[in-house]
């Protein structure tokens, strides 16, 4: 099994693997182009994002700068809006549902580094997917850790650190984020 296959399957993988390193470098060049693209040329931006994600999306807006590891492990619904400075470490799948709005400087993490120093010295890590449902709104500076699922129709308050799953129709705030009330559908 390749290191990429191990990575997306949640198994321990070597982050310095040549295939993975090359894929990250490829993404960096595409992101550089996107982050320096003209704000008045949506067709050019859509083409650049197609190269990054490997798929064309309907009605998405991603304000530069955007940062990610690979791009190919990010799946977006329709009508997604990401404000400036979002970082998505997509070592595992990151799924963002339709009609979801993401505030500036939001960070979505999938990689996990071992607690044992000897394993970190070998550049071993593993990753868990993150899923964000449809019709969500994440405030600015939200952090989502590996393995978290946020349900449909959720609002995550600015600055929240989401460390556990959030059920549908919830308002969650704080560090760590906790549900403070249910939302009307």
Secondary structure, 3 states (H helix, E strand, C coil): CCHHHHHHCCCCEECCCHHHHHHHHHHHHHHHHHHCCCCCCHHHHHHHHHHHHCCCCCCCEECCCEEECCCCCEEECCCCEECCCEEEECCCCEEECCCCEECCCCEEECEEECCCHHHHHCCEEEECCEEECCCCEECCCCEECCCCEECCCCEECCCCEECCCECCCEEEECECCEEEEECCC
